[in-house]
Amino acid sequence: MSTVLKSTAKPVATDIEVEIKRPAIFNYLHVIVPILMVIATVLARTQFGSGKFLDDGSLIVLALICYLGSTVLHGTNLVMREQYLTRLTVWVTAIGFYFNASAWGVRWIAAGDREGWIRWIWGYIPFANLYDLSLAFVMGAVLTTLVIEHKPNYRFVGTLSMPLASLILTLALFLGREFINLPPILDSYWRPIHVGIASLGYGVALVAFSLAVAYLLKDGVKIETMAIYVALFGVAVFAVINKFGVITSGSYGLGAQFRMDSHENPITTPMRIDIPYVGPMMVLALISLLAAAALFLMDYLQTDPKAKRLGHIVMRVSLALQVITIGALFYQMRALSNVKSLIDPARLPVLGEWLAKGNDQAATLSQPELVQWATNFSQSAQSVQVSAKSNPVEVAAIITVAAATLFIVLFALKPERILESMPPLKTLDSLIYKTVGVVFPLLTMLLITGAVWANESWGRYWGWDAKEVGALTAWMAYAGYIHTRIARGWSGRRSAYFALVGFLFIIFTYLGVSYLLPGLHSYA
């Protein structure tokens, strides 16, 4: 009996583990914490003024650094799959979101301080130009990424969404962060509603696009096929730059900025000034992209392994040339001295015609008189400079081609390992469906609120303006996704293509209308 008592007194070992489940809110701490920090930062900026805080430009640079770090960490984590690395990746992304959202909030307060808060606070929400929209666009994309990545199995999403967010934020830096005064006809309380919905919808669409690319790769679309599309995109970008001037003359120029007085902001003009050495390197990068596309196409048609291997080598050479080109471009922009001496007299008519716009007297001037007017203008300028801000979309497109080429090169190094780290096709398809299910109603609300705002400002709900048509086309692409999935039972690769095309239309609406096409929305 005593033996039995002694044995029962001993602790009994068991293999049953007691699992303590923490509340679901803890899974979203990487979302909640930065949002609370943003609110605290904006309130502190309101209380203490601008002197004790970084401005929105500095905060955006910090956000971009975090996003680039997040891009590297996401890519590394996709291959290594370390738990500590996964947590670090999420929190670096969250810190970047904090800086991004704080910059937007600080800009809101700065806009009110600039005018002395003569209007109500709603009227100063920073949605006045493309810079403001870009900040909010990236916020929507990163917030969506953080929400999805609350599950450890979904923390691959940022591998593609974070590079795209970084590119858009880079474009924002090129655009310039100057405040503008909107025309009174556009200053409506519908403006922040409409543009806010657009920012969030665009951000979610970016994530859906990233998931669609991941699905296609997982579903067996060869990286060489994507490389051909990247090469074609690169050829299109380089070909249209400077109206084929890069190809025909081997030169590349950026728009000139004239400063007429030391106390004035520089005036950005359409007259280009050639940047030495950049044009020839850009032509070499273009040729190498064409060569890579030709080699991959040869492999696609004839299954030629040698052509495939050589194509990847040429793609790496193209990447190196593109990086050198971009480096030379930015270096020359800073290093150039006496830019006036680089002005090509053959381009003065363009400057003269630009100066004549809006001037009734200039309409009667002859071509030689316009040239003389432009000559006098350039000679009277205190200084002339070139800047990426003069051609922001163009410079951003060049960087985008390099980033896409880098993606192809990196993915080709360990494709099997990367694909194994991605979740099953069913999971990817489900995530695309869920994100598109958010994008579609947001774009619907975008069209409705835009129509109401247009009627209030211009007296009509719809005018077939370029941006209106672009937004409608994007909406129809996502409507096609929803319709074919529900009514036709489509899924998988066919549905993924809808998500790809829809986002491409969004990018066209976001950038193309503002800088390439005339219209009522070109004020951005």
C-alpha positions as CSV (number, residue, x, y, z in Angstrom):
1,M,0.0,0.0,0.0
2,S,2.8,2.4,0.9
3,T,4.4,1.6,-2.4
4,V,1.2,2.5,-4.3
5,L,0.9,5.7,-2.3
6,K,4.4,6.7,-3.1
7,S,4.0,6.0,-6.8
8,T,0.8,8.0,-7.1
9,A,2.4,10.9,-5.3
10,K,4.9,11.3,-8.2
11,P,4.0,13.7,-11.0
12,V,2.7,11.8,-14.0
13,A,4.5,12.6,-17.3
14,T,2.2,13.1,-20.2
15,D,2.7,13.9,-23.9
16,I,-0.4,16.1,-24.1
17,E,0.7,19.7,-24.7
18,V,-1.5,22.4,-23.3
19,E,-2.0,25.0,-26.1
20,I,-2.7,28.5,-24.9
21,K,-4.4,30.4,-27.6
22,R,-3.9,34.2,-27.5
23,P,-6.7,36.6,-28.6
24,A,-6.9,37.1,-32.3
25,I,-6.1,40.8,-31.9
26,F,-2.5,39.9,-31.2
27,N,-2.2,38.6,-34.7
28,Y,-2.8,42.2,-36.0
29,L,-0.4,44.0,-33.7
30,H,1.9,44.8,-36.7
31,V,-1.1,46.7,-38.1
32,I,-2.5,48.3,-34.9
33,V,0.7,49.5,-33.4
34,P,1.9,51.6,-36.4
35,I,-1.6,53.1,-36.8
36,L,-1.6,54.2,-33.2
37,M,1.9,55.6,-33.6
38,V,0.8,57.5,-36.7
39,I,-2.1,59.1,-34.7
40,A,0.2,60.0,-31.9
41,T,2.7,61.5,-34.3
42,V,0.1,63.6,-36.1
43,L,-1.4,64.9,-32.8
44,A,2.1,65.7,-31.5
45,R,2.9,67.6,-34.8
46,T,-0.4,69.6,-34.3
47,Q,0.5,70.4,-30.7
48,F,4.2,71.3,-31.0
49,G,4.5,72.7,-34.6
50,S,6.8,71.9,-37.5
51,G,10.1,72.9,-35.8
52,K,10.3,69.7,-33.7
53,F,9.3,67.2,-36.4
54,L,10.6,65.8,-39.7
55,D,8.8,67.1,-42.8
56,D,6.9,64.7,-45.1
57,G,9.8,64.5,-47.5
58,S,12.2,63.2,-44.9
59,L,9.6,60.7,-43.6
60,I,9.0,59.4,-47.1
61,V,12.7,58.8,-47.6
62,L,12.7,56.8,-44.3
63,A,9.6,54.9,-45.5
64,L,11.3,54.1,-48.8
65,I,14.4,52.7,-47.0
66,C,12.2,50.5,-44.9
67,Y,10.2,49.3,-48.0
68,L,13.4,48.4,-49.8
69,G,14.6,46.6,-46.7
70,S,11.3,44.8,-46.6
71,T,11.7,43.8,-50.2
72,V,15.1,42.2,-49.5
73,L,13.9,40.5,-46.4
74,H,10.8,39.1,-48.1
75,G,12.9,37.7,-50.9
76,T,15.4,36.2,-48.5
77,N,12.6,34.8,-46.3
78,L,11.0,33.1,-49.3
79,V,14.2,31.0,-49.7
80,M,15.3,30.5,-46.1
81,R,12.0,30.4,-44.2
82,E,13.4,31.3,-40.8
83,Q,10.9,32.2,-38.1
84,Y,12.9,35.1,-36.8
85,L,13.4,36.4,-40.3
86,T,9.6,36.2,-40.9
87,R,8.9,38.4,-37.9
88,L,11.6,40.8,-38.7
89,T,10.2,41.2,-42.3
90,V,6.7,41.9,-41.0
91,W,7.9,44.6,-38.5
92,V,10.2,46.3,-41.0
93,T,7.2,46.6,-43.3
94,A,5.1,47.9,-40.4
95,I,7.7,50.6,-39.6
96,G,7.8,51.6,-43.2
97,F,4.0,52.0,-43.1
98,Y,4.3,54.1,-40.0
99,F,6.7,56.5,-41.8
100,N,4.6,56.5,-44.9
101,A,1.3,57.3,-43.1
102,S,3.0,59.8,-40.8
103,A,4.3,61.7,-43.8
104,W,0.8,61.8,-45.2
105,G,-0.6,63.0,-41.9
106,V,2.1,65.6,-41.3
107,R,1.4,66.9,-44.8
108,W,-2.2,67.3,-43.8
109,I,-1.3,69.5,-40.9
110,A,1.2,71.4,-42.9
111,A,-1.4,72.2,-45.5
112,G,-3.7,73.7,-42.9
113,D,-0.8,75.7,-41.3
114,R,0.1,77.0,-44.7
115,E,-3.3,78.7,-45.1
116,G,-3.9,79.4,-41.4
117,W,-6.8,76.9,-41.2
118,I,-9.2,79.3,-42.9
119,R,-11.3,76.3,-44.0
120,W,-12.5,73.3,-42.0
121,I,-10.1,70.4,-41.4
122,W,-11.7,68.2,-44.0
123,G,-10.7,70.6,-46.7
124,Y,-7.0,70.1,-46.1
125,I,-6.8,66.4,-46.5
126,P,-3.8,66.0,-48.8
127,F,-5.4,64.8,-52.1
128,A,-4.5,67.8,-54.2
129,N,-2.0,66.3,-56.7
130,L,-0.3,63.1,-57.8
131,Y,2.2,63.3,-55.0
132,D,-0.5,63.1,-52.4
133,L,-2.3,60.3,-54.3
134,S,1.0,58.3,-54.6
135,L,1.6,58.4,-50.9
136,A,-2.0,57.2,-50.2
137,F,-1.7,54.6,-53.0
138,V,1.3,53.0,-51.3
139,M,-0.3,53.3,-47.9
140,G,-3.3,51.3,-49.2
141,A,-1.0,48.6,-50.8
142,V,1.2,48.2,-47.7
143,L,-1.8,48.2,-45.3
144,T,-3.4,45.4,-47.4
145,T,-0.1,43.5,-47.4
146,L,0.1,43.8,-43.6
147,V,-3.5,42.6,-43.1
148,I,-3.0,39.6,-45.3
149,E,0.3,38.7,-43.7
150,H,-1.2,38.3,-40.3
151,K,-1.1,34.6,-41.0
152,P,2.4,33.1,-41.2
153,N,1.5,31.1,-44.3
154,Y,0.6,34.3,-46.2
155,R,3.9,36.2,-45.5
156,F,5.1,35.7,-49.0
157,V,2.7,38.3,-50.3
158,G,5.1,41.2,-49.8
159,T,7.7,39.5,-52.0
160,L,6.0,41.1,-55.0
161,S,3.8,43.8,-53.5
162,M,6.7,45.6,-51.7
163,P,8.9,46.1,-54.7
164,L,5.9,47.6,-56.6
165,A,5.1,49.8,-53.6
166,S,8.8,51.0,-53.5
167,L,8.7,51.9,-57.2
168,I,5.5,54.0,-56.7
169,L,7.1,55.8,-53.7
170,T,10.2,56.4,-55.7
171,L,8.0,58.0,-58.4
172,A,6.4,60.2,-55.6
173,L,9.9,61.6,-54.8
174,F,10.4,62.5,-58.4
175,L,7.0,64.3,-58.6
176,G,7.9,66.9,-56.0
177,R,6.1,67.6,-52.8
178,E,5.2,71.2,-53.4
179,F,1.8,72.3,-52.3
180,I,-0.6,73.5,-55.0
181,N,-3.7,75.6,-54.9
182,L,-6.6,73.7,-56.5
183,P,-9.0,75.6,-58.7
184,P,-12.0,76.6,-56.7
185,I,-14.2,74.5,-58.9
186,L,-12.4,71.3,-57.7
187,D,-12.3,72.2,-54.0
188,S,-15.2,70.1,-52.9
189,Y,-15.8,67.8,-49.9
190,W,-16.3,65.0,-52.5
191,R,-12.6,65.3,-53.3
192,P,-11.1,63.5,-50.3
193,I,-14.0,60.9,-50.5
194,H,-13.4,60.2,-54.2
195,V,-9.6,60.2,-54.1
196,G,-9.5,58.3,-50.8
197,I,-11.5,55.5,-52.2
198,A,-9.2,55.5,-55.3
199,S,-6.1,55.3,-53.1
200,L,-7.4,52.3,-51.2
201,G,-8.8,50.6,-54.2
202,Y,-5.6,51.0,-56.2
203,G,-3.6,49.7,-53.2
204,V,-5.6,46.5,-52.9
205,A,-5.4,46.1,-56.7
206,L,-1.6,46.2,-56.5
207,V,-1.7,43.3,-54.1
208,A,-4.1,41.4,-56.3
209,F,-1.7,41.9,-59.2
210,S,1.2,40.6,-57.2
211,L,-0.8,37.5,-56.2
212,A,-1.8,37.0,-59.9
213,V,1.9,37.1,-60.9
214,A,2.7,34.6,-58.1
215,Y,-0.1,32.3,-59.3
216,L,1.1,32.3,-62.9
217,L,4.6,31.4,-61.8
218,K,3.4,28.7,-59.6
219,D,1.1,27.4,-62.3
220,G,4.0,26.8,-64.7
221,V,4.3,30.0,-66.7
222,K,8.0,30.0,-67.5
223,I,10.2,32.8,-66.3
224,E,11.5,33.1,-69.8
225,T,8.0,33.9,-71.1
226,M,7.8,36.7,-68.5
227,A,11.2,37.8,-69.5
228,I,10.0,38.3,-73.1
229,Y,7.2,40.5,-71.9
230,V,9.6,42.5,-69.7
231,A,11.9,42.9,-72.7
232,L,8.9,44.1,-74.8
233,F,7.9,46.5,-72.1
234,G,11.5,47.8,-71.9
235,V,11.7,48.2,-75.6
236,A,8.5,50.2,-75.6
237,V,9.7,52.5,-72.8
238,F,13.1,53.2,-74.4
239,A,11.5,53.5,-77.9
240,V,9.0,56.2,-77.0
241,I,11.4,58.2,-74.8
242,N,12.2,61.5,-76.5
243,K,10.1,60.5,-79.6
244,F,12.6,57.9,-80.7
245,G,15.4,60.3,-80.2
246,V,17.4,57.8,-78.2
247,I,17.4,55.3,-81.2
248,T,17.9,57.8,-84.0
249,S,20.5,60.1,-82.4
250,G,21.8,58.1,-79.5
251,S,21.2,60.9,-77.1
252,Y,18.9,61.3,-74.1
253,G,17.7,64.5,-72.5
254,L,15.6,65.6,-69.6
255,G,13.4,68.7,-69.4
256,A,15.1,71.9,-68.6
257,Q,14.3,73.9,-65.5
258,F,14.9,77.7,-65.7
259,R,15.3,79.8,-62.5
260,M,14.6,83.4,-63.4
261,D,15.2,84.7,-59.9
262,S,17.0,83.4,-56.8
263,H,13.8,83.6,-54.8
264,E,11.6,81.8,-57.3
265,N,11.0,78.1,-57.8
266,P,12.5,76.8,-61.1
267,I,10.2,76.8,-64.1
268,T,10.0,73.3,-65.7
269,T,9.8,73.4,-69.5
270,P,9.4,70.7,-72.2
271,M,12.7,71.6,-73.9
272,R,15.2,68.8,-73.3
273,I,18.8,69.1,-72.6
274,D,21.0,66.2,-73.5
275,I,22.7,64.3,-70.7
276,P,26.2,63.2,-71.8
277,Y,27.0,59.5,-72.1
278,V,23.5,58.3,-71.0
279,G,22.1,57.9,-74.5
280,P,24.7,55.4,-75.9
281,M,24.4,53.2,-72.7
282,M,20.6,53.3,-73.0
283,V,20.9,52.1,-76.6
284,L,23.1,49.2,-75.5
285,A,20.6,48.3,-72.8
286,L,17.9,48.4,-75.4
287,I,19.8,46.1,-77.8
288,S,20.6,43.6,-75.1
289,L,16.9,43.4,-74.1
290,L,16.0,42.7,-77.7
291,A,18.7,40.1,-77.9
292,A,17.5,38.4,-74.7
293,A,13.9,38.4,-76.0
294,A,15.0,36.9,-79.3
295,L,17.0,34.1,-77.5
296,F,14.1,33.2,-75.2
297,L,11.7,33.2,-78.1
298,M,14.0,30.8,-80.0
299,D,14.0,28.5,-77.0
300,Y,10.2,28.8,-76.8
301,L,9.8,27.8,-80.5
302,Q,12.5,25.2,-80.8
303,T,13.3,24.1,-77.2
304,D,16.9,25.2,-77.5
305,P,18.6,24.9,-74.0
306,K,21.7,26.8,-75.3
307,A,19.6,29.7,-76.4
308,K,17.9,29.7,-73.0
309,R,21.2,29.8,-71.1
310,L,22.6,32.5,-73.4
311,G,19.3,34.5,-73.0
312,H,19.7,34.6,-69.2
313,I,23.4,35.7,-69.6
314,V,22.3,38.5,-71.9
315,M,19.5,39.4,-69.5
316,R,22.2,39.9,-66.8
317,V,24.3,42.0,-69.1
318,S,21.2,44.1,-69.8
319,L,20.6,44.5,-66.1
320,A,24.2,45.7,-65.6
321,L,23.8,48.2,-68.4
322,Q,20.5,49.5,-67.1
323,V,22.0,50.0,-63.6
324,I,25.0,51.8,-65.1
325,T,22.6,54.0,-67.2
326,I,20.5,55.0,-64.2
327,G,23.6,55.7,-62.1
328,A,25.1,57.8,-64.9
329,L,21.8,59.7,-65.3
330,F,21.5,60.7,-61.7
331,Y,25.2,61.4,-61.4
332,Q,25.2,63.7,-64.4
333,M,22.2,65.5,-63.2
334,R,24.2,66.6,-60.1
335,A,27.6,66.9,-61.7
336,L,26.6,69.0,-64.8
337,S,27.8,72.6,-64.7
338,N,27.0,75.4,-67.1
339,V,23.9,73.7,-68.3
340,K,23.1,76.8,-70.5
341,S,25.9,75.7,-72.8
342,L,24.2,72.4,-73.5
343,I,21.0,74.0,-74.9
344,D,20.5,72.9,-78.5
345,P,19.4,75.8,-80.7
346,A,17.4,73.3,-82.7
347,R,15.1,72.8,-79.7
348,L,14.4,76.4,-79.1
349,P,11.2,76.4,-81.2
350,V,9.7,73.9,-78.7
351,L,10.5,76.3,-75.9
352,G,9.1,79.2,-77.8
353,E,5.8,77.5,-78.6
354,W,5.5,76.5,-74.9
355,L,6.1,80.0,-73.8
356,A,3.5,81.2,-76.3
357,K,0.7,79.1,-74.8
358,G,-1.9,81.3,-73.1
359,N,-0.4,84.4,-74.6
360,D,-2.7,86.0,-77.2
361,Q,0.0,88.3,-78.6
362,A,2.3,85.3,-79.2
363,A,-0.3,83.7,-81.6
364,T,0.7,86.2,-84.3
365,L,4.4,85.6,-84.0
366,S,6.3,83.9,-86.7
367,Q,8.6,80.9,-86.1
368,P,11.8,83.0,-86.1
369,E,10.2,85.4,-83.6
370,L,9.3,82.5,-81.3
371,V,12.9,81.3,-81.5
372,Q,14.2,84.7,-80.6
373,W,11.7,84.9,-77.7
374,A,12.9,81.5,-76.4
375,T,16.6,82.6,-76.8
376,N,16.0,85.8,-74.8
377,F,14.2,83.7,-72.2
378,S,17.1,81.2,-71.8
379,Q,19.7,84.0,-71.8
380,S,17.9,86.0,-69.1
381,A,17.6,82.9,-66.8
382,Q,19.7,83.1,-63.7
383,S,20.4,79.4,-63.9
384,V,19.3,76.3,-65.9
385,Q,19.3,72.8,-64.5
386,V,17.9,69.4,-65.3
387,S,16.0,67.2,-62.8
388,A,14.1,64.0,-62.6
389,K,11.2,66.1,-61.5
390,S,10.9,67.4,-65.0
391,N,10.1,64.0,-66.4
392,P,9.0,62.0,-63.4
393,V,7.0,59.3,-65.2
394,E,9.7,58.8,-67.8
395,V,12.5,58.3,-65.2
396,A,10.2,56.1,-63.1
397,A,9.6,53.9,-66.2
398,I,13.3,53.5,-66.8
399,I,13.7,52.4,-63.1
400,T,10.7,50.1,-63.5
401,V,12.3,48.3,-66.4
402,A,15.5,47.8,-64.4
403,A,13.5,46.5,-61.4
404,A,11.6,44.0,-63.7
405,T,14.8,42.8,-65.2
406,L,16.2,42.3,-61.7
407,F,13.2,40.2,-60.8
408,I,13.7,38.0,-63.8
409,V,17.5,37.6,-63.0
410,L,16.9,36.8,-59.4
411,F,14.0,34.4,-60.0
412,A,16.0,32.5,-62.6
413,L,18.7,31.7,-60.0
414,K,16.6,29.4,-57.8
415,P,13.2,29.0,-59.4
416,E,12.4,25.6,-57.9
417,R,13.2,26.7,-54.4
418,I,11.1,29.8,-54.7
419,L,8.1,28.0,-56.2
420,E,8.3,25.4,-53.4
421,S,8.1,28.1,-50.8
422,M,4.9,29.5,-52.3
423,P,1.5,28.2,-51.0
424,P,-0.6,25.8,-53.2
425,L,-2.4,27.1,-56.3
426,K,-5.8,26.8,-54.5
427,T,-4.6,29.2,-51.7
428,L,-3.2,31.7,-54.2
429,D,-6.5,31.6,-56.3
430,S,-8.5,32.1,-53.1
431,L,-6.4,35.2,-52.1
432,I,-6.8,36.7,-55.6
433,Y,-10.6,36.2,-55.4
434,K,-10.7,37.8,-51.9
435,T,-8.6,40.8,-52.9
436,V,-10.5,41.4,-56.2
437,G,-13.7,41.1,-54.2
438,V,-12.6,44.2,-52.3
439,V,-11.2,46.0,-55.4
440,F,-14.4,45.7,-57.4
441,P,-16.8,47.5,-54.9
442,L,-14.2,50.1,-54.2
443,L,-13.9,50.9,-58.0
444,T,-17.7,51.0,-58.2
445,M,-17.8,53.6,-55.4
446,L,-14.9,55.4,-57.2
447,L,-17.0,55.8,-60.3
448,I,-20.1,56.8,-58.4
449,T,-18.4,59.4,-56.2
450,G,-16.4,60.7,-59.2
451,A,-19.7,61.2,-61.1
452,V,-21.2,63.1,-58.2
453,W,-18.1,65.3,-57.8
454,A,-18.0,65.9,-61.6
455,N,-21.6,67.0,-61.6
456,E,-21.0,69.4,-58.7
457,S,-17.8,70.9,-60.3
458,W,-18.4,70.7,-64.1
459,G,-22.2,70.3,-64.3
460,R,-22.3,66.8,-65.8
461,Y,-22.0,63.4,-64.4
462,W,-20.0,61.9,-67.3
463,G,-18.0,63.5,-70.1
464,W,-15.9,60.7,-71.5
465,D,-12.8,62.4,-70.3
466,A,-9.6,60.2,-70.6
467,K,-9.4,59.5,-66.9
468,E,-13.1,58.6,-66.7
469,V,-12.7,56.2,-69.6
470,G,-9.6,54.6,-68.0
471,A,-11.4,54.1,-64.6
472,L,-14.4,52.6,-66.4
473,T,-12.1,50.2,-68.4
474,A,-10.4,49.1,-65.2
475,W,-13.7,48.5,-63.5
476,M,-14.9,46.4,-66.5
477,A,-11.8,44.2,-66.2
478,Y,-12.5,43.4,-62.6
479,A,-16.2,43.1,-63.4
480,G,-15.2,40.5,-66.0
481,Y,-13.2,38.6,-63.3
482,I,-16.2,38.5,-61.0
483,H,-18.7,37.6,-63.7
484,T,-16.7,34.8,-65.3
485,R,-15.9,33.3,-61.9
486,I,-19.5,33.4,-60.6
487,A,-21.5,32.8,-63.8
488,R,-19.0,30.7,-65.8
489,G,-17.1,29.0,-63.0
490,W,-13.7,30.3,-64.2
491,S,-10.8,30.2,-61.8
492,G,-7.1,29.7,-61.8
493,R,-5.0,31.1,-64.7
494,R,-7.8,32.6,-66.7
495,S,-9.0,34.6,-63.7
496,A,-5.5,35.6,-62.9
497,Y,-5.1,37.3,-66.3
498,F,-8.1,39.5,-65.5
499,A,-6.4,40.7,-62.3
500,L,-3.2,41.5,-64.3
501,V,-5.1,43.4,-67.0
502,G,-7.2,45.3,-64.5
503,F,-4.2,46.6,-62.6
504,L,-2.5,47.7,-65.9
505,F,-5.5,49.8,-66.7
506,I,-5.3,51.3,-63.2
507,I,-1.7,52.2,-63.7
508,F,-2.6,53.8,-67.1
509,T,-5.4,55.8,-65.3
510,Y,-3.1,56.7,-62.5
511,L,-0.1,58.0,-64.6
512,G,-0.9,58.0,-68.3
513,V,-3.8,60.4,-68.1
514,S,-2.0,62.9,-65.8
515,Y,1.1,63.2,-68.0
516,L,0.4,61.8,-71.4
517,L,-3.2,62.6,-72.4
518,P,-5.0,65.9,-72.3
519,G,-8.1,66.2,-70.3
520,L,-9.8,67.7,-67.3
521,H,-7.9,65.4,-65.0
522,S,-4.5,66.5,-66.3
523,Y,-4.2,69.0,-63.4
524,A,-2.5,66.3,-61.4
